[in-house]
Structures are given as structure tokens and as C-alpha cells.
Amino acid sequence: MTTSPLQKVPVRMLLRLTVCVFGLSLLLLIFDKSSLFLRRNDQTGPAPFDVADPLEGYIGVPDGSKQLGLHCGVCALVSSSGQLLHYKAGNEIDEADCVIRMNEAPVLGFEEHVGSRTSLRVMCFRSINLVPENTTLFSRAGKSSLLGWGPPRDMDTRKGKAYKKLQRLETRYPDLEVYRLTEDRMRYADRVFEAETGRPRIKSGAWLSTGWFTMLVAMEICDVIKVYGMISEDYCRTHPDDNTLYHYFSKRWNECGYYKAQQNVRSGGHRFITEKTIFARWATQNNITFLYPSWDP
């Protein structure tokens, strides 16, 4: 009886080979889940949601026939990062045609660093639910717009908790125009993520950040975008001892520590580092610059 080449290999060597192959496969799987950096196409920015009407899908609350009609020359997109506390960019931010802010990031008490004006505030459903109805975010903003986003259960026009809160805010503040993203708009944001990473958002375990939705709407309403306080995707790697706060108005988390934790969580995590990699790719073709700290895409 003939002996196959495989049978001539010692059992101990076969076991070692099996362990090596398994280990390599596991490393590749972990890298694929945590990085999501691979570009699967050559596009320079997201395909428009609607070529004829770029702002389609941003509709009024409670008047769903109303549509966001904002257009700005130069926009200051102000992050919520503690990086802003290292600079005094407030006056420069206020010089922009429109100032865009996110979630519950306050102005009062931080004007020197973040400015005092607000043209548009983009808020996720959680922030909408948490912010008090008598908040200074809107009472001191003058004429401004609020754009809310969230999953269908929270934005349902009949029973959605966040939607009901948006209705109350619209009634309470006459100078505040309130809008929300339609379900089609939410799906569009997912499609853009998949086009950029090559992986469906849900299967990747990612949960899109408010920064993602804010950058998308900014590219649709602004001719020029100046982003304040947003670090680059490699900042935490090149600044290993940086202790900057995640939010300029809260001492709850360290920015780099939180980014790394969210990047590697298997399900429901914000892929902040991945998103910043994508923003950098979009920057050169969409008049986007990053300031305080300044960095080149």
C-alpha cells in the first residue's frame, strides 16, 4: 500500500501548521472588523441623494411638505471635541456665513472657543430626548434650524419619542425651524458608508455618528466647509500621550481612548476613525478644510 505525502508529515508538524493557519485567519478577521478602511471604488464624494433636488429628504416637523432650504457660502462645522479648548477660534467661527453644530454641544460659557452663532444644529434621537425643553441651545440661538435623525421607532410621526419631542420644541421656539431625515435619507447614509468601506453598515457592526450625517448635509448646503476641532484618523496614533477630552463641555471621556474603544467594539460602535478617513478623501474635491488642529487630507 502506498503512503500519501500528507501521511509522511509528522503529526506534531501538522498540528503546528493548523494552529498557524487558524491564527492568521483570526487576525485577518479582527483586522477586517476593526479597521474598515479599505476603499472599494474611486469616487471623490458620495453620489447625490437626488441630483435634481439635493435637499430632498430633509422635511419639516410637523409639516412634512416643508423642506430644508438652507444654502451657505462658507460654513463653519464645529465639532464637539475638547480640541477646541486648546484654541480661541470663536470669533473666526462666527465670521462664517453659516455655523453648524452637533447634538447638545453648548455655546453659553464657551464662546471664546466655539463662537456664539448657530445656523443649523444636527441632533441624534438620543440627544433630542435628553436635552431639556427649556434649553439655552435654542432660546439664545435666534433664527436657526434643527435637523433631527434617528431610527424609525424614534422618529415615527405617531408614536416616536424623539419625533414628539421635536414637535414640542417647534411649538416652544418660534424662531426655530425643525426638520428631520426621512427613512430614505437614513438608508442613503447607509449606502454611502457601504460605498466607501465596501461593507454594509449593519454587517460591519457600525453605528453612524452624528458627525457622519452632519458632513453629508454640510456638503449639500455649503460651498466651502471649514471643520473646527476634528482630528485626523492618525492623530491618536501619532499623539499617544494626548489627553484631550472627547467633548469640550464634559469630562466624561478621553477622546483618543473613546475613539479606539468604539472603533473595535464588535456591534453598535461608532467608527469615528473610519469616518475621518472617509472625510479626508472627500475633502480635496469638496472644498473641506480642517482647522484647530489643522491637518492636510
N, C-alpha and C positions, 0 to 999 in steps of 0.2 A: 504494500500500500504506500502511495506517495505522500509526502508531507508538504503541506502548503507553506509558502514563505511566512505567513502570519503565525503558523504554529511553531515555527522555529524561533520566534521572538520571545524572550523570557517574559513570564507573567508580570514580574515586577516592573519591567520597562513599559509594558502595555498599560499598567496602572498609572505610571507617571505621565505617559503620553495623554491618557484620558483626562487626568486632572489638569494638565496644561491647557488642553483644548477647552475644557469646561470653564476654566478661569478666564481665558481670553474671551470667550463668548459672553461671560458675565460682565467683564469690563466694558466690552463694546455696547452691551445693553444699557449699562449705567450711564455711559457717556452719551448715548443717544437720547436717553430720557432727560438728562440734566442740562445738556447744552442747547439743543435745538437751534444751533447757529447755522446750519447748512442752508445755502441759498439754492433753490431748485430752478430758478429762472433768472432772466437778465433784466427784468423790468426795473425802471428807475423810480417807481412810486406805485401806489395802489391804483388799479383801474377804477374809474369813477363809478359811483353807485348809480348815477343817472347822468349820462352825457348831456342831455338837453336841459336837465334841471338838477344841478349838483347838490342842492339842499333839500331835495325830495326825501321824505322820511324823518325830518325833524318837525314834528307837528305840535300844535298848541294844546295847552291844558287850561280849561276843559274843552275849548273849541278846536276839535280835531281838523277842521278845514283850514285853520290858520297855519302858516308855515314860517319857520325861521328865515328872516330876510336880511340878516346881518352881512355886510361886506366892509372890509377894512383894508387900508393900505398897509401900514406897519402894525403888527400885533406883538405885544409882549405876552408871552406864555410863561406864567410864573409857576414854578414848581412849588411843592410844599417842603422841600428839603431844608435841613439845617445848614446846608452850604450857604444859604442866603445870609445867615447871621455873620459870616466872615466878611461881608461887603456892605457897602451903603449905596445900594443901587436904586433906592426908592424914587428919587427924582427922575432918573433915567427911565425907569419903568413907566412912570406917569406921563412921560412925553410921547408914548406910543399912541397911535390912533385908537387902538382898542387894547384893553388889558383883560387877559383870560386867566381865571383862577380855577382851582380844583377843590372839590369836596368842601370840608369845613374850614379850610385854611383861612385864618382871620387876617384882617388888616389892622384893626384897632390895637395900638400898642407896638406895632411892628412897621409903621410907615417908613421909617428911615431905611429899612432893609428891603421891604417888598412893595412900597408905594401905597397910595391911598385910593386909587380909582379901580373900579371893576366894571367891565362892559359885559362880560359873559362868565358865568360860573358853571362848570360841568360837575355834576354830582352823581355818585352812585346811589343805589337804593338804600344801602346801609346808612350812609351819611345823611340822606334825606330823612330817614326815620329817626336818627339820633339828634339832629340839630333842633334846638328849641324853636318854637314858632315865633317867639319874640326876639329872635337873634339879631344882633347888630350887623350880621353879614348882609342883610337885605335892607334894614331900616336906615343904614348910613350909606348905602350904595347909590342912592338916587336912581335915575333911569338905567336899568340894566336888565339882562336876561339870565334866566336859569334854565339849564338843559339837564334833564334827569335821564338816567339809564338804569336798566335792571332787567331781570328775567321776567317772563310773562306773569308769573304768580304775584309778583310785587307791583307790576305796572298794569295789571288788569283794570280796565276802566270801571268795573262794577265793584270788585272786591279787593283790589290790590292795595296793600297798606301804604306803599310809597306813593302810588297814584293819588290816593285820598289826601295824603299829606301835601302833595303838590297843589291840589285843588285849594286846600286851606291857605297855603302860602300865597297863591294867586289872589285870593279874596282879601287877605290881610294887607298886602303891599300893592297899592295901585300903580306904583312906578315899576313894578317887577313884571316882566313878560316871562311866562313859564312855558317851557316846551319839554317834549320827551322824544326818545327814539322809538320808532315803530319796531315791530318784531323783524320786519325785513331789514331794517338798518342794523339790528343786532346780528342777524345772520351774515350780513355783509361784512361786519367787523371780523367775524369768524373766518370768512372766506379769504380776507386779506391776510390774516395770520397764517392760514394754511398755504397760501400762495408764496408767502415769504419764507416759511420754515420747511415746507414740504410735508407737514404733518397736520392732520385735523386737530383743532384745538382740544376737543373733548378727549380724544385718544391720547393726546400728549400729557394730559393731566393739568393743563394750564387754565388759569382763570384770568381773563384780560383785565388790565388795570384801568383806572380812570384816565391815567396818562395816555393810554392807547386810544381811547375814544376822543380825548381832547386833541391829540395830534391829528387825528383824522378830520375832525370838524375844523380845526385851525387851517389845514391845508385847503379846505373848501371855501373858507371865508376870508383868508388873509393873502395879500400879495407877497408880503415879506413876514417871516416869523423869527422873532428873537426869543430864544428859550433861556430863562433865567434859573440858575441853581440846579440844573440837571447834569449829573456826572456822566462820563463816557463809560462804555461797557468794560473797559480795562482799568478803570480808576482804582477800584478796590484791590486789584492785584498789584498795581504799581504804588499804592499807598497803604501798605499792610498795617500800619500803626494809626491810621486815621480813625478818630473817634467822633466824627460829626454825627449829629442827631438825625434820625430818619425824618422827623418833622421839626420845623423851626419853632413850633408852638407847643411841643410836647417833649418830655424827656424819657418817654417810654422805651424807645428802641435806639440802638446804634444803626446808622444807615447801612454800612457795609455788611455788618452781621446779619441784618434783616434781609438784605438782598440775597446773600449767599444761602440763607435758610430757605427762602421762598423759591430760589432757583432749583433747589434739589429735592423739595418735597414732592412726593410721588403723585399726589392728586390735590387739586384745588389751590395750587400755589400760583402767585403772580410771578411771571418770568421777566422780572424787571431788566435783567442783564440782556436777555434775548431781545426785548423790546428796544432797548437803547442801541443794540447792534443794528436793528432794522431802521431806527430813526436816523442813524448815521448814514446809512445807504441812501435814504431818501433826501438827505439834506442838500447835497450838491445840485440836485435837479429841481428842488422846490423852495429855494431861497430861505433855507433854515440855517441859523447860526446859533451856537451855544455859548452862553456868557455866564461868568461868575459861578463856577470856574469856566474859563474859556478853553475850548479844545476844538481841534480840527477833525472833521469826519474822516 
